Amino acid sequence: MLYDSLLQHQQVYTPQMLLKMAYIKESARDYTGAMYYLHLFYKKQPSRSVLKKMEELGQTHRLSGYEYNDLQFFKTQFSKHYMRILELMLLVAVVTVTVMFVSWRKGHRFSQTFKLGFMLYLLFILYYINFLNLGNAGIIRNDQVAIMSAPSAGATWLATVSQGHKVPITGEQDIWYEIKWKGEKAYVRKHNLLELP
């Protein structure tokens, strides 16, 4: 299909194209594809109506992981503006250092409270850049996928699920993704999960 080719190989797409692809995939009963394209659309143009559509589609077809709330909407908005927020924080840090340097050259001394506060601010920027993670997720892409208790085919079987379920990805190990399934740590083979961008 032309749209799939543009998206997969050239990474070229418009929001309208993503909505068309979601509709086509939903009509073909490919709920993994439909949810994937709706997710891409939502990342480009976050709106509550798209969240509502994904939630309705998930409820209609008994798919888990699409229960949305205000926190989910906030996370999306936050990730959309992540770089702008980082640029603003770095700008404030640079301006503060410049003012501090000029003041220091004029003989001004800074209080311990100010120094400590500024160091905490710089540590927060470091945390923001390196450790802030709003979480990864993936969509089960195949039918009859085994959810296991450990990253091994010989591990305890927890469930067999069909395509379309959305799960949080918490890590990976060899050919396995570590996920959360019904609040518990579980594992699924990588080829059975479509990782969301």
C-alpha positions as CSV (number, residue, x, y, z in Angstrom):
1,M,0.0,0.0,0.0
2,L,1.3,3.5,-0.9
3,Y,0.7,5.1,2.5
4,D,2.4,2.2,4.3
5,S,5.4,2.6,2.0
6,L,5.6,6.4,2.6
7,L,5.4,5.9,6.3
8,Q,7.7,2.9,6.7
9,H,10.5,3.7,4.3
10,Q,10.5,7.5,3.8
11,Q,9.0,8.6,7.2
12,V,6.8,11.0,5.3
13,Y,3.2,11.4,6.5
14,T,0.6,14.0,7.2
15,P,-2.0,14.0,9.9
16,Q,-4.8,13.4,7.4
17,M,-2.9,10.4,5.9
18,L,-2.6,8.9,9.4
19,L,-6.4,9.2,10.0
20,K,-7.1,7.6,6.6
21,M,-4.7,4.7,7.5
22,A,-6.4,4.3,10.9
23,Y,-9.8,4.1,9.2
24,I,-8.6,1.6,6.6
25,K,-6.9,-0.6,9.2
26,E,-10.0,-0.5,11.4
27,S,-12.2,-1.4,8.4
28,A,-9.9,-4.4,7.8
29,R,-10.2,-5.4,11.5
30,D,-6.5,-4.7,12.0
31,Y,-6.9,-3.0,15.4
32,T,-3.1,-3.0,16.0
33,G,-2.6,-0.9,12.8
34,A,-5.6,1.3,13.6
35,M,-4.4,2.0,17.1
36,Y,-0.8,2.6,15.8
37,Y,-1.9,5.2,13.3
38,L,-4.2,6.9,15.8
39,H,-1.3,7.0,18.2
40,L,1.0,8.6,15.6
41,F,-1.8,11.1,14.8
42,Y,-2.2,11.9,18.5
43,K,1.5,12.5,18.8
44,K,1.3,15.0,16.0
45,Q,-1.9,16.7,17.1
46,P,-2.9,15.8,20.6
47,S,-6.6,16.1,21.3
48,R,-9.1,14.6,23.7
49,S,-11.3,13.4,20.7
50,V,-8.5,11.1,19.5
51,L,-8.0,9.7,23.0
52,K,-11.8,9.2,23.2
53,K,-11.8,7.4,19.8
54,M,-8.9,5.1,20.9
55,E,-10.7,4.4,24.2
56,E,-14.0,3.6,22.4
57,L,-12.2,1.3,19.9
58,G,-10.5,-0.4,22.8
59,Q,-13.7,-0.9,24.7
60,T,-15.6,-2.1,21.7
61,H,-13.1,-4.8,20.9
62,R,-12.2,-5.6,24.6
63,L,-8.6,-4.3,24.2
64,S,-6.8,-3.3,27.4
65,G,-4.4,-0.4,27.8
66,Y,-6.5,2.4,26.2
67,E,-8.1,3.8,29.4
68,Y,-7.2,7.5,29.2
69,N,-7.4,10.2,31.8
70,D,-6.1,13.7,32.4
71,L,-2.7,12.4,33.4
72,Q,-2.3,10.7,30.1
73,F,-3.3,13.9,28.3
74,F,-0.8,15.9,30.4
75,K,2.0,13.5,29.7
76,T,1.4,13.8,25.9
77,Q,1.3,17.6,26.1
78,F,4.5,17.6,28.2
79,S,6.4,15.3,25.8
80,K,5.3,17.4,22.9
81,H,6.9,20.5,24.5
82,Y,9.8,18.7,26.1
83,M,12.5,20.5,24.0
84,R,11.0,23.9,24.5
85,I,10.9,23.4,28.2
86,L,14.5,22.2,28.2
87,E,15.6,25.2,26.1
88,L,13.9,27.6,28.5
89,M,15.5,26.0,31.5
90,L,18.9,26.1,29.9
91,L,18.4,29.7,28.9
92,V,17.5,30.7,32.5
93,A,20.6,28.8,33.7
94,V,22.9,30.6,31.2
95,V,21.4,34.0,32.0
96,T,21.7,33.3,35.8
97,V,25.4,32.2,35.4
98,T,26.2,35.3,33.3
99,V,24.5,37.7,35.9
100,M,26.3,35.9,38.7
101,F,29.7,36.2,37.0
102,V,29.2,39.9,36.3
103,S,28.0,40.5,39.9
104,W,30.9,38.5,41.3
105,R,33.4,40.5,39.2
106,K,31.9,43.7,40.9
107,G,32.5,42.2,44.3
108,H,29.0,40.9,45.1
109,R,28.9,37.8,47.3
110,F,26.0,35.3,47.0
111,S,24.3,33.7,50.0
112,Q,24.6,30.0,50.7
113,T,20.8,29.7,50.2
114,F,21.1,31.1,46.7
115,K,24.0,28.9,45.8
116,L,22.3,25.8,47.1
117,G,19.1,26.7,45.2
118,F,21.0,27.3,42.0
119,M,22.8,24.0,42.4
120,L,19.5,22.2,42.9
121,Y,18.2,23.8,39.8
122,L,21.2,22.6,37.7
123,L,20.7,19.1,39.2
124,F,17.1,19.2,38.1
125,I,18.1,20.1,34.6
126,L,20.5,17.1,34.6
127,Y,17.7,14.8,35.8
128,Y,15.4,16.3,33.2
129,I,17.8,15.5,30.4
130,N,19.1,12.1,31.5
131,F,16.5,10.4,33.6
132,L,13.0,11.8,33.0
133,N,11.1,9.1,31.2
134,L,7.3,9.2,30.6
135,G,7.3,5.6,29.7
136,N,7.4,3.5,26.5
137,A,4.5,1.4,25.3
138,G,3.8,-1.1,22.6
139,I,0.8,-2.8,20.9
140,I,0.5,-6.6,20.6
141,R,0.7,-7.2,16.9
142,N,-0.2,-10.8,16.5
143,D,-3.0,-13.1,17.7
144,Q,-2.4,-15.9,20.2
145,V,0.6,-14.2,21.9
146,A,1.9,-15.8,25.0
147,I,2.5,-13.5,28.0
148,M,5.2,-15.2,30.2
149,S,6.3,-14.6,33.8
150,A,10.0,-14.6,32.8
151,P,12.1,-14.1,29.6
152,S,12.0,-17.8,28.6
153,A,9.8,-20.1,26.7
154,G,9.9,-22.5,29.7
155,A,8.6,-19.8,32.1
156,T,5.2,-19.8,33.6
157,W,2.5,-18.9,31.2
158,L,0.4,-16.0,32.4
159,A,-2.0,-15.3,29.5
160,T,-2.6,-15.7,25.8
161,V,-3.7,-12.4,24.2
162,S,-4.9,-11.3,20.8
163,Q,-3.6,-8.4,18.8
164,G,-4.4,-4.8,19.7
165,H,-3.7,-4.7,23.4
166,K,-1.5,-1.8,24.5
167,V,1.1,-2.6,27.2
168,P,3.7,-0.4,29.0
169,I,7.3,-1.5,28.2
170,T,9.5,-1.4,31.3
171,G,12.6,-3.0,29.8
172,E,14.1,-5.6,27.5
173,Q,16.2,-8.7,27.7
174,D,17.5,-10.5,24.6
175,I,14.5,-11.3,22.4
176,W,12.0,-10.3,25.1
177,Y,10.3,-7.1,26.2
178,E,9.6,-6.7,29.9
179,I,6.0,-5.3,30.1
180,K,3.3,-4.7,32.7
181,W,0.4,-7.0,32.3
182,K,-2.5,-6.4,34.6
183,G,-0.2,-4.7,37.1
184,E,2.3,-7.5,37.1
185,K,5.8,-7.8,35.5
186,A,5.6,-10.0,32.5
187,Y,7.5,-10.8,29.2
188,V,6.5,-11.0,25.6
189,R,8.7,-11.7,22.6
190,K,9.9,-8.6,20.7
191,H,8.5,-9.7,17.3
192,N,5.0,-9.9,18.9
193,L,5.0,-6.2,20.0
194,L,4.9,-3.1,17.9
195,E,6.8,-0.4,19.9
196,L,5.1,3.0,19.8
197,P,7.3,6.0,19.1
